[in-house]
Amino acid sequence: MGSRLVFIHWSGSRTDAPRLYDQQGNYRGKLSTNPYDPDSTSNPYGRYGSPFSPDSIKNPYSPSSPTNRYGHGLRIEGR
C-alpha cells in the first residue's frame, strides 16, 4: 500500500474554509462543516459531499476520494 502526501495551506481568516483540488487541478469543494453550503464536503446533497457524486470525496469509487486506495489524492489550499 502506497502513501499519499497532502499539503495544507490555509492563509485566510477563520471563516474561510480550505478548498480541495485533485491532482489535475479540478476543484473538489470546501472543507467546511456547513451542511447547507453547496460547495461544502459536509453537504450530503451537494456536488462535493454526496456519496453518489463523481466529484465528491465521500464517493468511495471516485479517483480523488481519500478512501480509494487506487486514487490520486487531493491538494488542499487555504483561501
Phi and psi in degrees as GROMACS dihedral restraints (atoms count N, CA, C in turn):
[ dihedral_restraints ]
;  ai    aj    ak    al  type     phi  dphi    fc
    3     4     5     6     1   -83.5    20    10
    4     5     6     7     1   165.8    20    10
    6     7     8     9     1  -106.2    20    10
    7     8     9    10     1   157.9    20    10
    9    10    11    12     1  -118.4    20    10
   10    11    12    13     1   142.1    20    10
   12    13    14    15     1  -106.6    20    10
   13    14    15    16     1   124.7    20    10
   15    16    17    18     1  -120.2    20    10
   16    17    18    19     1   130.2    20    10
   18    19    20    21     1  -101.8    20    10
   19    20    21    22     1   133.5    20    10
   21    22    23    24     1  -117.9    20    10
   22    23    24    25     1   124.0    20    10
   24    25    26    27     1  -132.8    20    10
   25    26    27    28     1   117.2    20    10
   27    28    29    30     1  -134.7    20    10
   28    29    30    31     1    99.8    20    10
   30    31    32    33     1  -109.2    20    10
   31    32    33    34     1     3.8    20    10
   33    34    35    36     1   -86.8    20    10
   34    35    36    37     1  -171.7    20    10
   36    37    38    39     1   -78.7    20    10
   37    38    39    40     1   178.1    20    10
   39    40    41    42     1   -65.8    20    10
   40    41    42    43     1   -21.6    20    10
   42    43    44    45     1   -86.6    20    10
   43    44    45    46     1   -11.3    20    10
   45    46    47    48     1   -87.1    20    10
   46    47    48    49     1   123.9    20    10
   48    49    50    51     1   -86.6    20    10
   49    50    51    52     1   142.2    20    10
   51    52    53    54     1   -61.5    20    10
   52    53    54    55     1   146.0    20    10
   54    55    56    57     1  -103.4    20    10
   55    56    57    58     1   145.8    20    10
   57    58    59    60     1  -105.8    20    10
   58    59    60    61     1   140.0    20    10
   60    61    62    63     1  -135.1    20    10
   61    62    63    64     1   141.9    20    10
   63    64    65    66     1   -82.7    20    10
   64    65    66    67     1  -179.4    20    10
   66    67    68    69     1   -66.5    20    10
   67    68    69    70     1   -19.0    20    10
   69    70    71    72     1   -90.8    20    10
   70    71    72    73     1     0.4    20    10
   72    73    74    75     1    88.9    20    10
   73    74    75    76     1     7.6    20    10
   75    76    77    78     1   -78.5    20    10
   76    77    78    79     1   135.0    20    10
   78    79    80    81     1   -66.9    20    10
   79    80    81    82     1   134.8    20    10
   81    82    83    84     1  -125.4    20    10
   82    83    84    85     1    20.9    20    10
   84    85    86    87     1   104.4    20    10
   85    86    87    88     1  -175.9    20    10
   87    88    89    90     1  -112.9    20    10
   88    89    90    91     1   142.5    20    10
   90    91    92    93     1   -81.9    20    10
   91    92    93    94     1    73.9    20    10
   93    94    95    96     1  -117.1    20    10
   94    95    96    97     1   151.1    20    10
   96    97    98    99     1   -91.7    20    10
   97    98    99   100     1     3.2    20    10
   99   100   101   102     1   -79.0    20    10
  100   101   102   103     1   110.6    20    10
  102   103   104   105     1   -75.4    20    10
  103   104   105   106     1    -4.2    20    10
  105   106   107   108     1  -103.6    20    10
  106   107   108   109     1   -12.1    20    10
  108   109   110   111     1   -72.8    20    10
  109   110   111   112     1   124.4    20    10
  111   112   113   114     1   -63.0    20    10
  112   113   114   115     1   -22.4    20    10
  114   115   116   117     1   -96.4    20    10
  115   116   117   118     1    -1.1    20    10
  117   118   119   120     1   -77.1    20    10
  118   119   120   121     1   141.5    20    10
  120   121   122   123     1   -74.0    20    10
  121   122   123   124     1    -7.9    20    10
  123   124   125   126     1   -93.9    20    10
  124   125   126   127     1    -1.5    20    10
  126   127   128   129     1   -87.6    20    10
  127   128   129   130     1   106.0    20    10
  129   130   131   132     1   -68.2    20    10
  130   131   132   133     1   -13.0    20    10
  132   133   134   135     1  -107.7    20    10
  133   134   135   136     1    -2.4    20    10
  135   136   137   138     1   -88.4    20    10
  136   137   138   139     1   168.1    20    10
  138   139   140   141     1   -60.2    20    10
  139   140   141   142     1   -33.7    20    10
  141   142   143   144     1  -103.3    20    10
  142   143   144   145     1    -3.0    20    10
  144   145   146   147     1  -120.2    20    10
  145   146   147   148     1    -9.9    20    10
  147   148   149   150     1   -76.3    20    10
  148   149   150   151     1   137.4    20    10
  150   151   152   153     1   -71.6    20    10
  151   152   153   154     1    -4.4    20    10
  153   154   155   156     1  -107.6    20    10
  154   155   156   157     1    -9.2    20    10
  156   157   158   159     1   -81.0    20    10
  157   158   159   160     1   135.3    20    10
  159   160   161   162     1   -67.9    20    10
  160   161   162   163     1   -15.9    20    10
  162   163   164   165     1   -95.2    20    10
  163   164   165   166     1     0.2    20    10
  165   166   167   168     1   -91.6    20    10
  166   167   168   169     1   142.1    20    10
  168   169   170   171     1   -75.7    20    10
  169   170   171   172     1   -11.6    20    10
  171   172   173   174     1   -90.7    20    10
  172   173   174   175     1     0.2    20    10
  174   175   176   177     1   -89.1    20    10
  175   176   177   178     1   110.4    20    10
  177   178   179   180     1   -65.8    20    10
  178   179   180   181     1   -13.0    20    10
  180   181   182   183     1   -99.9    20    10
  181   182   183   184     1    -4.8    20    10
  183   184   185   186     1   -72.5    20    10
  184   185   186   187     1   139.4    20    10
  186   187   188   189     1   -60.8    20    10
  187   188   189   190     1   -25.1    20    10
  189   190   191   192     1   -93.9    20    10
  190   191   192   193     1     1.3    20    10
  192   193   194   195     1   -71.7    20    10
  193   194   195   196     1   135.7    20    10
  195   196   197   198     1   -66.0    20    10
  196   197   198   199     1   -18.9    20    10
  198   199   200   201     1   -89.6    20    10
  199   200   201   202     1    -5.7    20    10
  201   202   203   204     1   -89.3    20    10
  202   203   204   205     1   108.7    20    10
  204   205   206   207     1   -69.9    20    10
  205   206   207   208     1   -13.5    20    10
  207   208   209   210     1   -99.3    20    10
  208   209   210   211     1     2.0    20    10
  210   211   212   213     1   -76.7    20    10
  211   212   213   214     1  -176.2    20    10
  213   214   215   216     1  -108.8    20    10
  214   215   216   217     1    -8.3    20    10
  216   217   218   219     1    84.1    20    10
  217   218   219   220     1  -175.8    20    10
  219   220   221   222     1  -134.0    20    10
  220   221   222   223     1   157.1    20    10
  222   223   224   225     1  -108.6    20    10
  223   224   225   226     1   134.9    20    10
  225   226   227   228     1  -113.6    20    10
  226   227   228   229     1   129.0    20    10
  228   229   230   231     1  -127.5    20    10
  229   230   231   232     1   142.4    20    10
  231   232   233   234     1   -79.5    20    10
  232   233   234   235     1   166.3    20    10
